[in-house]
């Protein structure tokens, strides 16, 4: 791999195993080489070999199973906007373990046609546009862009800040305006990745990416937020349903 030689030995070995996982050469449930095997095949110390498995577990590529060893982990469910709302309402902070967020921009902008239609407002009316990138140990989870009615910036000026929000967008809007998200629509589609997001997602510009679009309505039937998420490379959407 390019740049491998610049990495510490344990990182170099871990990067090689991660590549095997990403190419499908190692599948979920497959055993990852043991400490002893890594010592022998890579000619490294026990301490170095032990750190390889630790890195893979920390970055979500592997799990440790008592009596079995370290195995390739099964894909973790993708965290979406609705998931974050559910976690927030359950008393959490809206993040999975190991996730972080960087707010790329947050400002008042004129509503483009598609956003005006979604928010049921006039084209060109002020809207709050917030764009953030969520990351975990595997890299970019999603790049999320959301638009909210411009009036929200009056009661919640923090929406125009790139600093972290204590209760995420959902909680802040509800606290300041009383408008609680009570209905949503989800649309999953493949879309061309905009040039300004391609570098963040580490994919060629104009290539197709998996997206989820969420629109939220409050208890009065008025739209409170419209969001488009571009999922990171290698991510997948899944859902579980109770049928009985």
KOLKE-82126 format. One record per residue: residue in one letter; x, y, z of N, C-alpha, C, O, CB in turn; residue number from 1. Coordinates in steps of 0.02 Angstrom, whole numbers, plus 50000, padded with zeros to 5 digits. Glycine has a CB too. Layout:
N
PT|a|X|Y|Z|X|Y|Z|X|Y|Z|X|Y|Z|X|Y|Z|NUM .
...
//
This chain:
244
PT|x|50042|49940|50000|50000|50000|50000|50044|50063|50000|50096|50062|50032|49953|50000|50061|1 .
PT|x|50024|50118|49964|50063|50178|49963|50069|50207|50033|50019|50210|50070|50032|50229|49916|2 .
PT|x|50129|50229|50052|50138|50259|50117|50144|50212|50175|50153|50233|50232|50083|50304|50130|3 .
PT|x|50140|50146|50161|50143|50096|50214|50207|50101|50254|50207|50094|50315|50135|50027|50186|4 .
PT|x|50263|50112|50218|50328|50111|50252|50335|50167|50302|50377|50163|50347|50384|50115|50201|5 .
PT|x|50294|50219|50297|50298|50275|50344|50261|50260|50409|50267|50298|50457|50269|50338|50312|6 .
PT|x|50223|50206|50410|50184|50189|50469|50225|50148|50518|50271|50112|50498|50121|50151|50449|7 .
PT|x|50209|50152|50584|50240|50106|50632|50223|50035|50612|50171|50024|50580|50216|50121|50705|8 .
PT|x|50264|49985|50630|50252|49916|50609|50182|49890|50624|50151|49859|50581|50302|49871|50642|9 .
PT|x|50156|49904|50684|50089|49877|50701|50035|49909|50659|49986|49877|50641|50074|49888|50775|10 .
PT|x|50044|49974|50642|49996|50007|50599|50001|49981|50528|49950|49973|50494|50007|50083|50600|11 .
PT|x|50060|49967|50505|50070|49942|50437|50036|49874|50429|50003|49861|50379|50145|49936|50421|12 .
PT|x|50045|49830|50479|50015|49764|50476|49939|49769|50480|49903|49736|50444|50041|49719|50533|13 .
PT|x|49915|49813|50525|49842|49822|50531|49812|49849|50467|49758|49829|50447|49827|49869|50589|14 .
PT|x|49848|49896|50434|49823|49925|50371|49817|49871|50317|49770|49871|50277|49869|49981|50347|15 .
PT|x|49865|49825|50316|49863|49771|50267|49803|49726|50280|49770|49704|50232|49928|49730|50270|16 .
PT|x|49789|49711|50343|49731|49668|50359|49666|49704|50344|49619|49674|50320|49733|49646|50434|17 .
PT|x|49664|49770|50358|49603|49808|50341|49590|49807|50266|49532|49802|50245|49610|49880|50366|18 .
PT|x|49642|49811|50227|49634|49807|50154|49606|49740|50133|49564|49736|50088|49702|49820|50119|19 .
PT|x|49628|49687|50165|49602|49620|50150|49528|49616|50167|49489|49585|50131|49641|49566|50188|20 .
PT|x|49509|49648|50222|49438|49648|50242|49397|49688|50192|49343|49667|50170|49429|49677|50313|21 .
PT|x|49422|49747|50173|49384|49790|50127|49378|49760|50058|49330|49773|50022|49418|49858|50122|22 .
PT|x|49428|49719|50037|49424|49685|49972|49383|49621|49975|49371|49590|49923|49494|49669|49947|23 .
PT|x|49362|49601|50035|49322|49540|50041|49362|49477|50046|49335|49422|50046|49275|49534|49984|24 .
PT|x|49428|49484|50052|49471|49424|50059|49462|49394|50129|49469|49333|50138|49545|49441|50046|25 .
PT|x|49448|49436|50177|49429|49414|50244|49357|49436|50255|49340|49495|50246|49477|49443|50300|26 .
PT|x|49315|49389|50275|49243|49403|50282|49224|49405|50355|49260|49380|50398|49202|49350|50244|27 .
PT|x|49165|49436|50371|49142|49436|50440|49140|49365|50469|49113|49319|50438|49073|49468|50445|28 .
PT|x|49169|49357|50527|49172|49292|50559|49238|49256|50548|49255|49209|50585|49117|49249|50535|29 .
PT|x|49276|49276|50496|49342|49245|50484|49390|49264|50540|49386|49319|50568|49371|49267|50415|30 .
PT|x|49434|49218|50556|49483|49232|50609|49540|49273|50581|49566|49260|50527|49509|49166|50639|31 .
PT|x|49560|49323|50620|49618|49365|50603|49680|49330|50631|49676|49300|50685|49610|49438|50632|32 .
PT|x|49737|49334|50597|49798|49302|50622|49810|49317|50696|49802|49373|50719|49858|49324|50580|33 .
PT|x|49829|49265|50732|49842|49272|50804|49907|49310|50816|49946|49322|50770|49844|49204|50838|34 .
PT|x|49917|49329|50879|49979|49364|50898|50039|49322|50878|50088|49348|50851|49979|49378|50973|35 .
PT|x|50036|49257|50893|50093|49214|50878|50105|49210|50802|50163|49210|50780|50080|49143|50906|36 .
PT|x|50050|49206|50763|50058|49203|50690|50088|49267|50663|50131|49266|50618|49990|49190|50656|37 .
PT|x|50066|49324|50690|50093|49388|50666|50167|49395|50685|50207|49419|50645|50053|49447|50696|38 .
PT|x|50184|49372|50745|50255|49373|50766|50298|49335|50715|50350|49359|50694|50263|49342|50836|39 .
PT|x|50273|49275|50697|50313|49231|50654|50316|49256|50582|50370|49258|50552|50284|49160|50655|40 .
PT|x|50259|49276|50554|50258|49294|50483|50284|49364|50470|50310|49378|50416|50187|49289|50456|41 .
PT|x|50278|49408|50519|50299|49478|50509|50366|49492|50543|50395|49546|50534|50247|49525|50536|42 .
PT|x|50391|49444|50582|50455|49452|50617|50455|49514|50661|50499|49557|50658|50513|49457|50566|43 .
PT|x|50403|49518|50704|50397|49574|50750|50390|49548|50821|50383|49488|50832|50335|49619|50732|44 .
PT|x|50394|49592|50870|50390|49573|50940|50318|49557|50960|50271|49573|50925|50418|49629|50985|45 .
PT|x|50312|49525|51018|50245|49509|51044|50205|49573|51056|50146|49576|51041|50251|49469|51110|46 .
PT|x|50239|49625|51082|50204|49688|51096|50177|49719|51032|50120|49744|51031|50252|49738|51131|47 .
PT|x|50216|49717|50979|50193|49744|50915|50135|49704|50887|50085|49732|50865|50251|49746|50863|48 .
PT|x|50140|49638|50889|50087|49595|50864|50023|49604|50903|49968|49602|50874|50109|49521|50866|49 .
PT|x|50028|49615|50968|49969|49625|51010|49933|49690|50992|49872|49693|50994|49988|49626|51084|50 .
PT|x|49971|49741|50973|49941|49805|50957|49902|49803|50890|49858|49844|50879|49994|49859|50953|51 .
PT|x|49919|49756|50847|49884|49750|50783|49810|49736|50795|49766|49771|50769|49914|49694|50739|52 .
PT|x|49796|49685|50837|49727|49668|50851|49691|49725|50887|49632|49737|50875|49723|49604|50894|53 .
PT|x|49727|49760|50931|49697|49816|50968|49674|49871|50920|49620|49900|50929|49746|49844|51019|54 .
PT|x|49715|49885|50869|49698|49936|50819|49636|49915|50780|49590|49955|50769|49757|49949|50771|55 .
PT|x|49634|49853|50759|49578|49828|50720|49513|49830|50760|49460|49846|50733|49591|49756|50696|56 .
PT|x|49517|49814|50824|49457|49817|50867|49435|49890|50876|49376|49906|50872|49469|49784|50935|57 .
PT|x|49483|49934|50889|49468|50004|50902|49435|50036|50842|49390|50078|50850|49531|50041|50920|58 .
PT|x|49456|50017|50782|49429|50049|50721|49368|50012|50693|49345|50028|50638|49483|50052|50668|59 .
PT|x|49343|49963|50730|49281|49930|50711|49287|49874|50660|49237|49852|50633|49235|49979|50685|60 .
PT|x|49348|49851|50647|49358|49798|50597|49357|49729|50629|49350|49679|50593|49424|49808|50561|61 .
PT|x|49364|49724|50694|49370|49658|50725|49338|49657|50794|49330|49708|50827|49443|49638|50730|62 .
PT|x|49319|49596|50815|49293|49585|50882|49334|49529|50914|49360|49485|50879|49217|49566|50881|63 .
PT|x|49339|49531|50979|49375|49479|51016|49323|49431|51046|49279|49451|51083|49420|49509|51073|64 .
PT|x|49329|49366|51029|49282|49315|51052|49319|49267|51098|49366|49234|51076|49250|49277|50992|65 .
PT|x|49299|49263|51162|49333|49217|51208|49333|49146|51182|49281|49120|51160|49299|49219|51277|66 .
PT|x|49391|49114|51184|49398|49045|51162|49406|49037|51087|49420|48982|51063|49339|49006|51184|67 .
PT|x|49397|49092|51050|49403|49089|50977|49461|49132|50954|49502|49110|50913|49338|49113|50944|68 .
PT|x|49465|49193|50980|49517|49239|50959|49487|49302|50930|49430|49320|50945|49563|49206|50909|69 .
PT|x|49524|49335|50888|49501|49397|50856|49474|49381|50787|49508|49351|50746|49558|49449|50852|70 .
PT|x|49412|49401|50775|49380|49387|50711|49358|49452|50677|49350|49503|50710|49319|49340|50721|71 .
PT|x|49348|49448|50611|49323|49505|50574|49252|49519|50598|49210|49474|50600|49324|49491|50496|72 .
PT|x|49239|49581|50615|49173|49599|50642|49121|49602|50587|49136|49612|50529|49177|49666|50679|73 .
PT|x|49059|49593|50608|49003|49601|50562|48989|49675|50554|48999|49714|50601|48939|49562|50587|74 .
PT|x|48965|49696|50495|48954|49768|50484|48908|49797|50538|48857|49768|50555|48924|49780|50416|75 .
PT|x|48927|49856|50564|48885|49890|50612|48830|49929|50575|48843|49954|50520|48927|49938|50657|76 .
PT|x|48770|49934|50604|48717|49972|50570|48738|50043|50558|48771|50075|50599|48653|49971|50612|77 .
PT|x|48720|50069|50499|48735|50138|50482|48694|50185|50526|48634|50174|50536|48720|50152|50407|78 .
PT|x|48726|50236|50553|48690|50285|50594|48662|50339|50548|48699|50373|50512|48737|50317|50647|79 .
PT|x|48596|50346|50548|48562|50396|50506|48533|50451|50550|48535|50446|50612|48506|50363|50463|80 .
PT|x|48507|50503|50519|48475|50557|50557|48419|50531|50602|48418|50549|50661|48447|50608|50509|81 .
PT|x|48374|50489|50577|48322|50461|50621|48351|50422|50680|48324|50424|50735|48275|50417|50581|82 .
PT|x|48406|50385|50668|48438|50349|50723|48461|50398|50777|48454|50385|50837|48497|50307|50697|83 .
PT|x|48490|50455|50755|48515|50503|50803|48458|50534|50844|48466|50547|50904|48555|50559|50767|84 .
PT|x|48401|50545|50812|48343|50571|50848|48320|50520|50900|48304|50538|50957|48286|50588|50799|85 .
PT|x|48318|50457|50880|48297|50404|50927|48344|50400|50987|48322|50395|51044|48295|50335|50891|86 .
PT|x|48410|50403|50974|48459|50400|51028|48453|50460|51074|48459|50454|51135|48530|50395|51000|87 .
PT|x|48440|50518|51044|48433|50579|51083|48373|50574|51130|48378|50592|51189|48426|50640|51037|88 .
PT|x|48317|50551|51104|48257|50545|51144|48261|50491|51197|48224|50490|51246|48197|50533|51100|89 .
PT|x|48308|50444|51186|48319|50391|51236|48366|50414|51291|48384|50374|51335|48346|50328|51203|90 .
PT|x|48387|50477|51289|48431|50503|51341|48504|50505|51322|48546|50524|51363|48423|50463|51402|91 .
PT|x|48520|50487|51260|48590|50488|51237|48607|50556|51207|48570|50604|51214|48603|50433|51187|92 .
PT|x|48665|50557|51174|48687|50620|51143|48680|50619|51067|48700|50667|51034|48759|50635|51162|93 .
PT|x|48652|50564|51040|48643|50560|50968|48701|50531|50930|48701|50531|50869|48629|50627|50941|94 .
PT|x|48751|50506|50966|48811|50477|50934|48821|50405|50955|48808|50386|51012|48873|50519|50951|95 .
PT|x|48845|50364|50907|48868|50298|50925|48936|50304|50957|48970|50355|50949|48869|50251|50862|96 .
PT|x|48957|50252|50993|49023|50252|51024|49076|50261|50970|49076|50227|50919|49035|50186|51064|97 .
PT|x|49123|50306|50983|49178|50318|50937|49163|50367|50881|49207|50382|50841|49198|50254|50906|98 .
PT|x|49102|50394|50878|49085|50442|50826|49101|50513|50847|49101|50529|50907|49010|50437|50808|99 .
PT|x|49116|50555|50798|49126|50626|50810|49095|50665|50752|49079|50636|50700|49202|50643|50818|100 .
PT|x|49086|50730|50762|49057|50771|50709|49097|50834|50700|49122|50863|50749|48983|50787|50725|101 .
PT|x|49104|50856|50639|49135|50920|50622|49084|50960|50582|49061|50938|50530|49202|50910|50582|102 .
PT|x|49066|51020|50607|49019|51063|50571|49058|51103|50520|49101|51144|50538|48981|51111|50621|103 .
PT|x|49044|51091|50457|49082|51123|50403|49057|51193|50388|49096|51238|50373|49077|51080|50340|104 .
PT|x|48991|51203|50393|48963|51269|50381|48894|51272|50412|48859|51221|50418|48960|51286|50306|105 .
PT|x|48874|51332|50433|48807|51343|50460|48791|51417|50451|48820|51460|50485|48802|51321|50535|106 .
PT|x|48744|51432|50406|48730|51502|50391|48662|51509|50359|48631|51459|50338|48784|51532|50345|107 .
PT|x|48638|51570|50355|48576|51585|50319|48590|51591|50245|48636|51626|50225|48543|51650|50346|108 .
PT|x|48551|51556|50204|48560|51558|50132|48491|51562|50099|48441|51545|50131|48599|51495|50107|109 .
PT|x|48487|51586|50037|48424|51585|50001|48404|51513|49984|48446|51474|49962|48428|51629|49936|110 .
PT|x|48342|51496|49993|48319|51428|49981|48318|51412|49907|48284|51447|49869|48249|51417|50011|111 .
PT|x|48355|51360|49884|48350|51339|49814|48283|51305|49803|48246|51291|49850|48408|51291|49796|112 .
PT|x|48267|51292|49740|48202|51266|49722|48183|51203|49762|48129|51199|49791|48200|51250|49648|113 .
PT|x|48228|51154|49763|48211|51090|49794|48200|51097|49869|48157|51064|49898|48266|51039|49782|114 .
PT|x|48239|51141|49901|48232|51152|49973|48167|51190|49987|48131|51174|50035|48293|51190|50002|115 .
PT|x|48153|51241|49947|48091|51280|49956|48030|51234|49950|47983|51241|49989|48087|51337|49904|116 .
PT|x|48032|51188|49902|47976|51142|49893|47970|51097|49955|47914|51085|49979|47987|51099|49830|117 .
PT|x|48026|51072|49979|48025|51026|50037|48000|51061|50100|47962|51032|50139|48094|50996|50049|118 .
PT|x|48022|51124|50110|48003|51161|50171|47937|51199|50163|47912|51229|50211|48057|51209|50190|119 .
PT|x|47909|51197|50103|47846|51231|50088|47853|51307|50101|47812|51337|50136|47789|51202|50131|120 .
PT|x|47905|51337|50071|47917|51408|50077|47931|51436|50008|47935|51399|49959|47976|51423|50126|121 .
PT|x|47938|51502|50003|47953|51534|49940|48026|51522|49920|48070|51521|49962|47938|51609|49943|122 .
PT|x|48038|51512|49855|48106|51507|49829|48144|51571|49846|48118|51625|49834|48107|51493|49753|123 .
PT|x|48204|51565|49873|48244|51623|49890|48234|51648|49961|48271|51691|49984|48229|51677|49844|124 .
PT|x|48184|51620|49997|48174|51639|50067|48233|51615|50108|48266|51567|50090|48107|51611|50095|125 .
PT|x|48247|51649|50163|48303|51630|50205|48291|51561|50237|48238|51547|50264|48314|51682|50260|126 .
PT|x|48343|51520|50234|48343|51455|50269|48410|51447|50304|48461|51473|50281|48328|51396|50220|127 .
PT|x|48409|51410|50358|48471|51391|50392|48499|51329|50357|48465|51278|50354|48460|51379|50469|128 .
PT|x|48559|51334|50332|48591|51276|50301|48649|51255|50346|48694|51294|50361|48617|51292|50229|129 .
PT|x|48647|51192|50369|48700|51164|50411|48729|51103|50376|48692|51059|50353|48672|51146|50482|130 .
PT|x|48795|51101|50371|48828|51044|50341|48881|51017|50388|48923|51054|50413|48860|51063|50272|131 .
PT|x|48877|50951|50402|48926|50921|50447|48949|50854|50420|48915|50822|50380|48896|50912|50517|132 .
PT|x|49007|50834|50443|49034|50769|50426|49041|50728|50490|49072|50751|50538|49102|50775|50388|133 .
PT|x|49012|50669|50489|49016|50623|50546|49070|50571|50530|49073|50545|50475|48947|50588|50561|134 .
PT|x|49111|50556|50580|49165|50508|50571|49165|50458|50629|49142|50471|50684|49234|50543|50566|135 .
PT|x|49193|50399|50614|49207|50350|50666|49275|50320|50652|49313|50347|50612|49151|50295|50669|136 .
PT|x|49291|50265|50684|49357|50234|50675|49371|50211|50605|49429|50200|50587|49364|50177|50722|137 .
PT|x|49320|50202|50564|49328|50179|50495|49332|50235|50446|49343|50224|50386|49273|50132|50476|138 .
PT|x|49322|50297|50469|49324|50354|50423|49258|50392|50422|49225|50398|50474|49341|50331|50353|139 .
PT|x|49239|50417|50364|49178|50457|50358|49116|50412|50361|49109|50365|50322|49178|50497|50292|140 .
PT|x|49072|50428|50408|49008|50393|50412|48960|50423|50361|48930|50387|50321|48977|50398|50485|141 .
PT|x|48953|50488|50363|48909|50522|50316|48926|50596|50315|48951|50624|50364|48835|50511|50335|142 .
PT|x|48911|50628|50259|48912|50701|50255|48839|50722|50251|48804|50705|50203|48954|50728|50192|143 .
PT|x|48817|50759|50300|48746|50776|50307|48735|50851|50298|48769|50891|50330|48719|50754|50376|144 .
PT|x|48689|50869|50254|48670|50939|50244|48596|50946|50259|48554|50911|50231|48686|50962|50170|145 .
PT|x|48580|50991|50304|48509|51001|50322|48490|51074|50314|48532|51119|50321|48495|50977|50393|146 .
PT|x|48426|51085|50300|48399|51152|50293|48339|51159|50339|48297|51114|50344|48378|51166|50219|147 .
PT|x|48335|51215|50373|48281|51228|50420|48252|51298|50406|48287|51340|50378|48306|51223|50494|148 .
PT|x|48189|51310|50424|48161|51377|50413|48205|51431|50444|48229|51423|50500|48090|51381|50442|149 .
PT|x|48215|51485|50407|48259|51538|50431|48237|51568|50497|48280|51593|50534|48262|51592|50379|150 .
PT|x|48173|51567|50512|48147|51596|50575|48177|51561|50636|48179|51590|50690|48071|51591|50577|151 .
PT|x|48199|51499|50628|48228|51463|50685|48291|51497|50711|48308|51490|50770|48243|51391|50666|152 .
PT|x|48326|51533|50668|48388|51566|50688|48375|51622|50738|48420|51643|50775|48425|51593|50628|153 .
PT|x|48313|51648|50739|48297|51702|50786|48291|51675|50857|48317|51706|50904|48231|51736|50766|154 .
PT|x|48258|51618|50865|48250|51589|50932|48307|51544|50952|48317|51530|51011|48185|51551|50937|155 .
PT|x|48345|51520|50903|48402|51476|50917|48462|51498|50876|48480|51465|50827|48384|51401|50901|156 .
PT|x|48493|51555|50894|48549|51580|50854|48609|51533|50851|48651|51539|50807|48572|51646|50882|157 .
PT|x|48612|51484|50898|48665|51435|50896|48666|51395|50831|48717|51366|50813|48659|51388|50956|158 .
PT|x|48609|51392|50797|48605|51355|50734|48652|51385|50682|48670|51351|50634|48533|51355|50708|159 .
PT|x|48671|51448|50691|48716|51480|50643|48788|51477|50665|48832|51510|50636|48696|51553|50633|160 .
PT|x|48801|51437|50716|48870|51427|50740|48897|51361|50716|48859|51313|50706|48872|51431|50817|161 .
PT|x|48962|51357|50706|48993|51293|50688|49016|51255|50750|49049|51203|50744|49053|51305|50641|162 .
PT|x|48998|51280|50808|49013|51244|50870|48963|51188|50881|48911|51186|50849|49014|51292|50930|163 .
PT|x|48979|51142|50926|48933|51086|50940|48869|51110|50973|48870|51156|51014|48967|51034|50984|164 .
PT|x|48813|51078|50957|48749|51094|50988|48738|51046|51046|48748|50986|51037|48691|51090|50936|165 .
PT|x|48718|51070|51104|48711|51026|51162|48658|50972|51154|48664|50918|51182|48695|51067|51222|166 .
PT|x|48606|50986|51115|48552|50937|51106|48540|50921|51032|48485|50901|51013|48488|50962|51137|167 .
PT|x|48591|50929|50991|48584|50921|50919|48530|50967|50893|48498|51003|50932|48568|50848|50900|168 .
PT|x|48519|50968|50828|48470|51013|50798|48400|50998|50823|48362|51044|50840|48472|51007|50721|169 .
PT|x|48382|50934|50826|48314|50914|50846|48297|50943|50915|48245|50975|50924|48307|50837|50848|170 .
PT|x|48341|50930|50964|48327|50951|51032|48326|51026|51040|48284|51053|51077|48378|50922|51078|171 .
PT|x|48372|51061|51006|48375|51134|51012|48311|51166|50983|48283|51211|51014|48436|51161|50975|172 .
PT|x|48290|51143|50925|48229|51171|50894|48169|51159|50939|48128|51205|50949|48217|51139|50824|173 .
PT|x|48162|51099|50965|48104|51084|51008|48106|51128|51071|48055|51155|51091|48103|51010|51027|174 .
PT|x|48165|51134|51101|48171|51172|51163|48153|51246|51153|48120|51276|51195|48240|51166|51191|175 .
PT|x|48176|51275|51097|48168|51347|51087|48102|51366|51053|48076|51421|51063|48225|51374|51046|176 .
PT|x|48074|51320|51013|48013|51337|50975|47952|51297|50996|47896|51316|50979|48026|51328|50902|177 .
PT|x|47962|51242|51031|47906|51198|51049|47883|51154|50992|47835|51117|50999|47848|51240|51072|178 .
PT|x|47918|51157|50935|47899|51117|50877|47937|51051|50879|47997|51049|50867|47913|51156|50810|179 .
PT|x|47901|50998|50895|47930|50932|50905|47922|50890|50842|47867|50884|50816|47898|50897|50966|180 .
PT|x|47977|50861|50818|47973|50817|50759|47928|50758|50776|47941|50720|50822|48044|50793|50737|181 .
PT|x|47874|50750|50738|47826|50697|50753|47812|50652|50693|47777|50601|50700|47761|50727|50778|182 .
PT|x|47838|50670|50635|47827|50630|50574|47888|50640|50529|47917|50694|50528|47761|50649|50537|183 .
PT|x|47906|50588|50492|47962|50596|50445|47950|50553|50384|47912|50504|50384|48029|50577|50479|184 .
PT|x|47984|50572|50330|47985|50532|50269|48057|50521|50251|48098|50567|50252|47946|50568|50210|185 .
PT|x|48074|50458|50234|48142|50439|50214|48142|50418|50141|48098|50382|50119|48169|50382|50259|186 .
PT|x|48191|50442|50104|48200|50422|50034|48272|50400|50025|48318|50439|50039|48181|50480|49984|187 .
PT|x|48283|50338|50003|48350|50312|49991|48360|50309|49915|48319|50281|49879|48360|50242|50024|188 .
PT|x|48416|50337|49892|48428|50340|49820|48503|50345|49805|48542|50365|49848|48390|50399|49788|189 .
PT|x|48521|50326|49744|48589|50338|49719|48588|50405|49683|48546|50418|49641|48613|50280|49671|190 .
PT|x|48637|50448|49701|48640|50515|49671|48712|50531|49653|48759|50506|49684|48611|50569|49719|191 .
PT|x|48722|50573|49602|48790|50597|49588|48818|50636|49647|48782|50676|49677|48792|50641|49524|192 .
PT|x|48880|50623|49665|48910|50657|49722|48935|50725|49699|48974|50730|49652|48968|50615|49751|193 .
PT|x|48913|50779|49732|48936|50846|49713|49012|50853|49720|49043|50820|49762|48901|50900|49756|194 .
PT|x|49041|50895|49678|49114|50904|49679|49140|50922|49748|49193|50898|49768|49133|50958|49630|195 .
PT|x|49103|50965|49785|49129|50988|49849|49127|50935|49903|49157|50943|49956|49090|51048|49872|196 .
PT|x|49092|50879|49890|49089|50825|49940|49133|50766|49921|49149|50724|49963|49017|50801|49948|197 .
PT|x|49153|50763|49857|49190|50705|49833|49255|50695|49872|49272|50638|49889|49205|50713|49759|198 .
PT|x|49291|50749|49885|49355|50743|49920|49344|50718|49991|49381|50676|50016|49393|50809|49921|199 .
PT|x|49292|50744|50025|49276|50722|50092|49260|50647|50095|49281|50612|50140|49218|50761|50121|200 .
PT|x|49222|50625|50044|49201|50555|50041|49254|50510|50010|49247|50449|50008|49136|50549|50002|201 .
PT|x|49308|50541|49984|49364|50505|49953|49341|50462|49894|49359|50403|49889|49399|50461|50005|202 .
PT|x|49302|50494|49851|49278|50461|49790|49285|50510|49732|49289|50570|49743|49204|50436|49798|203 .
PT|x|49287|50485|49670|49291|50530|49612|49228|50574|49607|49173|50552|49621|49300|50491|49548|204 .
PT|x|49238|50637|49588|49181|50682|49579|49133|50654|49527|49154|50622|49479|49206|50752|49558|205 .
PT|x|49069|50667|49538|49015|50646|49493|49001|50571|49495|48957|50548|49459|49031|50666|49422|206 .
PT|x|49038|50533|49535|49021|50462|49542|48957|50457|49583|48938|50504|49618|49080|50421|49576|207 .
PT|x|48923|50400|49580|48860|50392|49615|48874|50373|49688|48919|50334|49703|48817|50339|49581|208 .
PT|x|48833|50400|49732|48840|50384|49803|48772|50367|49832|48720|50390|49807|48872|50441|49841|209 .
PT|x|48772|50327|49885|48709|50309|49919|48688|50367|49964|48728|50392|50004|48718|50243|49960|210 .
PT|x|48626|50387|49958|48601|50443|49998|48538|50425|50035|48500|50381|50014|48588|50504|49953|211 .
PT|x|48527|50459|50091|48462|50456|50125|48439|50528|50134|48475|50570|50161|48467|50418|50194|212 .
PT|x|48377|50542|50112|48347|50607|50121|48291|50601|50172|48248|50558|50166|48319|50635|50053|213 .
PT|x|48293|50644|50223|48242|50643|50276|48207|50710|50279|48239|50762|50278|48275|50626|50344|214 .
PT|x|48141|50708|50283|48101|50767|50293|48061|50757|50357|48030|50704|50366|48054|50782|50232|215 .
PT|x|48061|50807|50401|48027|50802|50466|47971|50853|50470|47979|50910|50449|48077|50812|50524|216 .
PT|x|47915|50832|50499|47859|50876|50513|47847|50880|50588|47860|50833|50624|47795|50851|50476|217 .
PT|x|47822|50938|50611|47808|50944|50682|47736|50922|50697|47701|50897|50654|47818|51017|50705|218 .
PT|x|47715|50932|50760|47649|50909|50782|47593|50948|50749|47534|50928|50753|47643|50916|50857|219 .
PT|x|47609|51004|50716|47558|51044|50682|47558|51030|50607|47519|51062|50570|47570|51118|50695|220 .
PT|x|47600|50984|50584|47602|50968|50513|47646|51013|50472|47642|51012|50411|47534|50969|50486|221 .
PT|x|47688|51054|50505|47734|51098|50469|47804|51069|50467|47827|51038|50515|47735|51169|50502|222 .
PT|x|47838|51078|50411|47905|51049|50403|47954|51087|50447|47956|51149|50447|47927|51051|50329|223 .
PT|x|47995|51049|50484|48045|51080|50527|48116|51071|50499|48160|51110|50515|48041|51050|50597|224 .
PT|x|48127|51019|50459|48195|51007|50434|48192|50963|50372|48150|50918|50367|48240|50974|50489|225 .
PT|x|48237|50977|50326|48247|50936|50266|48321|50921|50262|48361|50968|50261|48220|50971|50200|226 .
PT|x|48341|50858|50259|48412|50840|50262|48429|50789|50208|48390|50744|50193|48429|50813|50331|227 .
PT|x|48489|50797|50180|48515|50749|50131|48583|50724|50157|48628|50763|50169|48522|50781|50059|228 .
PT|x|48588|50658|50166|48650|50627|50189|48682|50588|50133|48649|50546|50101|48637|50582|50250|229 .
PT|x|48746|50600|50120|48786|50558|50074|48827|50512|50118|48869|50534|50157|48831|50602|50026|230 .
PT|x|48816|50447|50110|48851|50398|50152|48923|50389|50130|48940|50396|50071|48815|50331|50150|231 .
PT|x|48966|50375|50179|49036|50363|50165|49046|50300|50124|49003|50256|50122|49075|50359|50229|232 .
PT|x|49104|50296|50092|49120|50238|50050|49118|50174|50090|49145|50171|50146|49189|50247|50017|233 .
PT|x|49086|50122|50063|49083|50057|50096|49029|50052|50148|49022|49999|50179|49148|50043|50128|234 .
PT|x|48989|50105|50159|48935|50103|50208|48872|50073|50177|48863|50076|50116|48921|50173|50237|235 .
PT|x|48830|50046|50219|48767|50018|50193|48711|50033|50242|48723|50042|50302|48773|49941|50182|236 .
PT|x|48650|50036|50216|48592|50048|50257|48558|49982|50272|48554|49938|50229|48543|50096|50223|237 .
PT|x|48534|49974|50334|48498|49913|50351|48444|49931|50402|48448|49982|50435|48546|49858|50380|238 .
PT|x|48394|49888|50407|48340|49899|50455|48316|49832|50481|48318|49781|50445|48282|49940|50423|239 .
PT|x|48294|49832|50543|48266|49771|50572|48193|49785|50592|48176|49839|50615|48308|49748|50634|240 .
PT|x|48150|49735|50582|48079|49743|50597|48055|49683|50637|48074|49626|50624|48037|49751|50532|241 .
PT|x|48013|49697|50686|47980|49643|50724|47918|49623|50686|47874|49666|50675|47963|49666|50798|242 .
PT|x|47912|49561|50666|47856|49538|50624|47801|49505|50664|47746|49497|50638|47881|49490|50571|243 .
PT|x|47813|49486|50725|47761|49454|50766|47733|49502|50818|47689|49483|50856|47790|49391|50802|244 .
//
